Amino acid sequence: MLSPLILLSAVINGLMTGAVYALVALGLTLIYGVLHIINFAHGALLSAALFAAFLAWQKLGLDPYIAAFALAPLFFALGYALQRFVIGPASHADDRNMLLVTLGLAVLIENGLLYEFHADTRTVELAYGFKSIDLGFTFVAVSRLISFVAVFAVALVLWLIMTLTDTGKAIRAVAREKLGAELSGIEVAHIYAVTFGLGTACVAIAACLLIPNYYANPSAGNAFVLIAFTIVVLGGMGSVPGALIGGLVIGVVESLGGFFFGESLGQVGIFLIFIVVLLVRPRGLFGASA
Amino acid sequence: MKAFVPIAVVVAMLATVPAFLHSNVVLNFLVVTLMIALAGQGWNILGGYGGQYSFGHAAFFGTGAYVTAILQMRYGVNAWLGFAAGIAAGAVIGAIVGGLAFRAGLRSSYFALVTLAFAEVLRILASVAPITGAGVGILLKLDLGTRSFQFQSRAIFYLVILALVAVALVIARLLERSRFGAWLIAVRENEDAAMALGVDAFAVKLGAMIISAAITAAAGCFYVQYFLFIDAGIGYGSWISIEALLTPIIGGTGTVFGALLGALVVKSLGEGAKLITGDIPGLDLMIYGAVLILVIRFAPRGLVGAVTDAYDYLRPAAQKRAVEAAHG
C-alpha cells in the first residue's frame, strides 16, 4: 500500500527541485516578456554557469553560495553584451532571425564547452553536501532547502527591481508598448540588453544553487531548459508568478511521475503536458491574452 | 523545361564525380553531405518557402530511419519497400504534428517549440521502447545486393543519394512554379493578408509540412541503409534538427539550390576544421554555430542571396562600361 507519507515526501522533493526549475524559467519568461522571443541559448548559458560555479570552487575554493554573488553580475554583463552586440545586431529586428541567432549561440556555447572540457562530468564536494534535516517522515537536504529559500529571495529582488527602479519601469514600458517607450526617450536596445542580462543572471544563480547536488557537463543545462520551456508555456509566457507556480507544479509532477512510472517516462509526462498546453491554451494558465 | 536546365546541369556535373574520384574518404564525405542537403531541402520546403521554422525536423528523419530499419529487421520486409514505407511514415508524422500545431494557430516561437517538443518525445520513447531496440538501437544485417539496398561500392550509394537530392531539387522547382507554391510564399510573407485573399493558410501550411517531412524522412531512410545502424540519439537527436535548418539558412532559404550549397559549405568547413586540429568533439558544431550567426548577421538571405546581390551590384557597372565603350 502507498502510504500518504511517502507521497508527501515525493511532493516535498518535487517542490525543492521545482524551485530551481522556476528560477531557470524566470529568466526565460523575463526575456520572453520583453523581447518576445524564446531564448534557445538559455540551456547552454546554464551549462556555462555550472562550469563557472565549478571552476570558482575548484580554482578559487569559493563556496557556490558565495560565488553566486560574483557570478550573477558577471553573467549579467555577459547576457547584456550578447544581446547588445550579437543577438540584437544580427537579427535585423526579425523574430525568426532572433530565434536562429539564439539557437546558433546555444550550439556555439555548448560545443565550446565540449571542446574545452570534454564530455566528462564534474561535481563539487562540499562539507555540508550530505547534511539533511529530519522531518520525522522524510529527510530534506540542507542545500536543497537553501536553494528553495534563495529562489524566492531572487524573485523578490527581481520584483523590487521591476517596481521600484527607473530601469524596471522602463523594462515594463518596453514590454507593454515598444514604440511608445521608444518615443518617450527609452533606449530600447539598452533595455533589451538589460533584460537579457537579468535573465542570464537568473541562470547563473540557478547554477550556483544546483551545483552542490548536481554536476557540470556541456549539455547539463539542456535537461533544465526543456523543462523551463514547459514551465514558461504552462505559466504563460512573460508571466513571473506563472513561472514560479509553474516551476513548483512541474517539479511535483516530475517527482510523482518518476515515482509511479519510472524516471524517463516521468520526463515524457512533462513533454506531453507541454504539447497539450501549447496546443490547447498557448497563453498558458496565467498568461494574459496575446 | 527551361526552368529545369540548371538542376540538370548541376546534377549531371555531380554525377561525374565518382568517375575521377575514387577515394572512399572523399566519397563518404560527399554521401553524408548530400544526405544532409536532402534533409535540409525538406526543411527548406516548410521553413524557406513557407516561413514556418521547425526546430524539430529530427522527428521526421528519425521516423524514416526507424521505420525502414524496423520493417526490415523485425518483419522481414524488402529494403526498398521499407524505404518507401519510411518516407510515408515521415509524411504521416508531419501531417500529425502539422495538423495539431497549425490547427492551434501556433506561429514563430511557439511553432519552433512544439516541433522541438515532438522530436524530444519521440527521442525519449525510442530510447525506452523495445521495438526500437531501446538504448541499444537497431543494427541492420549486412546483406550486400541490389535487392537489399546495400552496396559494396560507395559510388553507387553516392549516385542513389544524388538521385534523391535531384528529386528534391525538382520538387522545389515545381513548387516555385505552382499555384500551391505561390500560396505558400504568400502565407510566409503575410499570413493574414493571404487569408484575406482567400488562401486556406491551414491547408497550405499542412501540405508544405507533409512534403517537407517526407523529404527529410527520405534522408533518414538513406542514413539507415548506408550506416546500417540507428539509435535514438542519432535518429531523433537535435544534431539533425540543427543541420537540417542550418544548411538552407546558410545557402539561402526559399531557393532551389540553397540547401545543397549550404550543405557543401557547412560540411566542408566542419571537415576542414577536423583536418587542421584533429577530430576533437564539438569543434565542427562550434563552427556551425558561429557560421549560422555570421550568415544571419551579414548575409541574411544566405549565400545564394549574397551572390545575387553582388551580381546585381556589379551588373549595372558592367553595362555602363559597355555603353561607354560602344560610344567610344
Interface residues (C-beta under 8 A of the other chain):
Chain A: Y32 H36 I37 I38 F40 V86 P89 A90 S91 H92 D94 D95 R96 N97 L99 L100 V101 L103 G104 L105 A106 V107 L108 I109 E110 N111 G112 L113 L114 Y115 H118 A119 P218 L226 F229 V233 S264 L265 Q267 V268 F271 L272 F274 I275 L278 L279 V280 P282
Chain B: G51 Y53 F55 L100 A101 R103 A104 G105 L106 S108 S109 Y110 A112 L113 V114 L116 A117 F118 E120 V121 I124 L125 S127 V128 I242 L245 I249 I280 P281 G282 L283 L285 M286 Y288 G289 A290 L292 I293 I296 R297 P300
